[in-house]
């Protein structure tokens, strides 16, 4: 799990309200409702419309990730990520969890993959191929249901983003794929 940090008097109530509102959109099956992506985008954009909140969030770190909500590893996790230099990750899944990435600053090139045969969920495939690429600008959030495979690149850092997940990903079995061949590693 990423380090859980204590938020200040401005961020703590804002992130707490966000988490409680988003939790209301997650069913008993631990899956978000059909409107979760839209609700999350509206709430996150509203939160970041407050310059003080955005400034304090962006000052948390310049590289790495911190958990800003989620002391129960089986429930909603909210992490803040940042990079100060260009980077690219390998295609991967989030195990049995879903994820929503929301761009705070900079740009994320999000690549989405599918099973090369088209017969399995992407994370059950032996090989995946690129299905689409999304240029995530600030204010854009993208939802990935369980079984999705994606990779994130930040070719023109700095960049920062918020990642919501249904569980603590460090506790889950996950799949990683080779960037060039698409074969499971």
C-alpha positions as CSV (number, residue, x, y, z in Angstrom):
1,X,0.0,0.0,0.0
2,X,1.1,3.5,-0.7
3,X,1.9,5.6,2.4
4,X,-1.2,7.0,3.9
5,X,-0.6,10.7,4.8
6,X,-2.4,13.0,7.2
7,X,-4.1,15.8,5.2
8,X,-4.3,19.4,6.4
9,X,-7.5,21.2,7.6
10,X,-8.3,22.2,4.0
11,X,-7.7,18.9,2.2
12,X,-9.0,16.5,4.8
13,X,-12.7,17.6,4.7
14,X,-12.6,18.0,1.0
15,X,-11.2,14.5,0.3
16,X,-13.4,13.0,3.0
17,X,-16.6,14.5,1.4
18,X,-15.4,13.2,-2.0
19,X,-14.8,9.7,-0.7
20,X,-18.2,9.5,1.0
21,X,-20.0,10.8,-2.1
22,X,-18.1,8.3,-4.3
23,X,-18.7,5.4,-1.9
24,X,-22.4,6.0,-2.3
25,X,-22.0,5.1,-5.9
26,X,-20.3,1.7,-5.1
27,X,-22.7,-1.3,-4.8
28,X,-22.6,-4.1,-2.3
29,X,-20.8,-6.2,-5.0
30,X,-18.0,-3.6,-4.7
31,X,-18.6,-2.4,-8.3
32,X,-19.3,1.2,-9.1
33,X,-22.8,2.1,-10.5
34,X,-23.2,2.9,-14.2
35,X,-23.0,6.6,-13.5
36,X,-19.8,6.3,-11.3
37,X,-17.5,7.7,-14.0
38,X,-19.7,10.7,-14.7
39,X,-20.2,11.4,-10.9
40,X,-16.5,11.0,-10.2
41,X,-15.6,13.4,-13.0
42,X,-18.1,16.0,-11.8
43,X,-17.0,15.8,-8.2
44,X,-13.3,15.8,-9.0
45,X,-13.6,18.7,-11.4
46,X,-15.6,20.6,-8.7
47,X,-13.0,19.9,-6.1
48,X,-10.2,21.1,-8.2
49,X,-12.0,24.3,-9.2
50,X,-11.0,25.5,-5.8
51,X,-7.5,26.9,-6.4
52,X,-6.4,26.4,-2.7
53,X,-7.4,22.7,-2.9
54,X,-5.7,22.1,-6.2
55,X,-2.5,23.9,-5.0
56,X,-2.3,22.0,-1.8
57,X,-3.0,18.7,-3.5
58,X,-0.3,19.4,-6.1
59,X,2.2,20.3,-3.4
60,X,1.9,16.9,-1.7
61,X,4.7,15.4,-3.8
62,X,6.5,15.7,-7.2
63,X,7.3,12.1,-7.7
64,X,5.6,8.9,-6.5
65,X,2.3,8.3,-4.9
66,X,0.5,8.7,-1.6
67,X,-2.7,7.4,-0.3
68,X,-5.0,10.3,0.6
69,X,-8.1,8.1,1.5
70,X,-8.6,4.5,2.3
71,X,-7.5,2.9,5.6
72,X,-9.7,-0.2,4.8
73,X,-7.8,-2.2,2.1
74,X,-11.1,-3.8,1.0
75,X,-12.8,-0.5,0.2
76,X,-12.4,2.7,-1.8
77,X,-8.8,3.9,-2.1
78,X,-7.8,7.4,-3.3
79,X,-4.2,7.9,-4.3
80,X,-2.5,11.0,-5.6
81,X,0.3,10.3,-8.1
82,X,2.9,12.6,-9.6
83,X,6.0,12.5,-11.9
84,X,8.5,15.2,-12.6
85,X,10.2,13.4,-15.5
86,X,8.9,11.6,-18.6
87,X,8.0,7.9,-17.9
88,X,6.0,5.0,-19.3
89,X,4.5,2.0,-17.6
90,X,4.0,-1.6,-18.8
91,X,0.5,-2.8,-19.7
92,X,-1.1,-4.1,-16.5
93,X,-4.4,-4.9,-14.8
94,X,-5.7,-4.1,-11.4
95,X,-6.5,-7.7,-10.4
96,X,-10.1,-8.0,-9.3
97,X,-10.4,-4.3,-8.7
98,X,-11.8,-1.5,-10.9
99,X,-9.9,1.8,-11.3
100,X,-10.6,5.4,-12.3
101,X,-7.8,7.7,-13.3
102,X,-8.4,11.4,-13.2
103,X,-5.9,13.9,-14.7
104,X,-4.9,16.8,-12.4
105,X,-2.1,18.4,-14.3
106,X,0.0,17.6,-17.4
107,X,-1.0,14.9,-19.8
108,X,-1.3,11.1,-19.5
109,X,-1.2,9.0,-22.6
110,X,-3.4,6.1,-21.5
111,X,-3.2,3.0,-23.8
112,X,-6.1,0.4,-23.5
113,X,-5.5,-3.2,-24.5
114,X,-7.7,-6.1,-25.5
115,X,-7.1,-9.9,-25.8
116,X,-5.4,-10.6,-29.1
117,X,-8.0,-13.4,-29.8
118,X,-11.0,-11.3,-28.6
119,X,-12.3,-14.3,-26.6
120,X,-11.2,-13.4,-23.1
121,X,-11.2,-10.5,-20.7
122,X,-7.9,-8.7,-21.3
123,X,-6.4,-9.7,-18.0
124,X,-7.0,-13.4,-18.7
125,X,-5.2,-13.2,-22.1
126,X,-1.8,-14.7,-22.9
127,X,-1.3,-11.8,-25.3
128,X,-2.9,-8.4,-25.6
129,X,-2.9,-5.8,-28.4
130,X,-3.5,-2.0,-28.3
131,X,-7.2,-1.2,-28.7
132,X,-7.2,2.6,-28.2
133,X,-5.2,5.4,-26.8
134,X,-6.6,8.3,-24.8
135,X,-4.8,11.6,-24.3
136,X,-5.9,12.5,-20.8
137,X,-5.9,16.3,-20.2
138,X,-6.5,17.9,-16.9
139,X,-10.2,17.4,-15.8
140,X,-10.6,14.1,-17.7
141,X,-11.2,10.9,-15.8
142,X,-11.4,7.4,-17.3
143,X,-13.0,4.3,-15.7
144,X,-11.5,0.8,-16.1
145,X,-13.7,-2.1,-15.0
146,X,-12.2,-5.3,-13.5
147,X,-10.4,-7.3,-16.1
148,X,-9.1,-4.2,-18.0
149,X,-5.5,-3.9,-19.1
150,X,-4.0,-0.5,-19.7
151,X,-0.7,1.4,-19.6
152,X,0.1,5.0,-18.7
153,X,2.8,7.2,-20.1
154,X,3.8,10.8,-19.3
155,X,5.9,11.8,-22.3
156,X,5.9,15.5,-21.3
157,X,6.2,15.6,-17.6
158,X,5.5,17.0,-15.1
159,X,2.1,15.4,-14.6
160,X,-0.2,14.5,-11.7
161,X,-3.3,12.4,-11.4
162,X,-5.7,10.9,-8.9
163,X,-6.3,7.1,-9.0
164,X,-9.4,5.7,-7.4
165,X,-9.6,1.9,-6.9
166,X,-12.1,-0.4,-5.2
167,X,-9.3,-2.1,-3.1
168,X,-5.7,-1.7,-2.1
169,X,-3.9,-3.0,-5.2
170,X,-0.8,-4.0,-3.3
171,X,-2.8,-6.8,-1.8
172,X,-4.0,-8.2,-5.2
173,X,-2.6,-10.6,-7.7
174,X,-2.1,-8.6,-10.9
175,X,-1.0,-9.3,-14.5
176,X,1.7,-7.4,-16.4
177,X,2.4,-7.6,-20.2
178,X,5.4,-6.9,-22.3
179,X,5.1,-3.4,-24.0
180,X,6.5,-4.6,-27.4
181,X,5.1,-8.2,-27.8
182,X,2.0,-7.9,-25.6
183,X,2.8,-11.3,-24.1
184,X,2.1,-11.9,-20.4
185,X,5.2,-11.6,-18.3
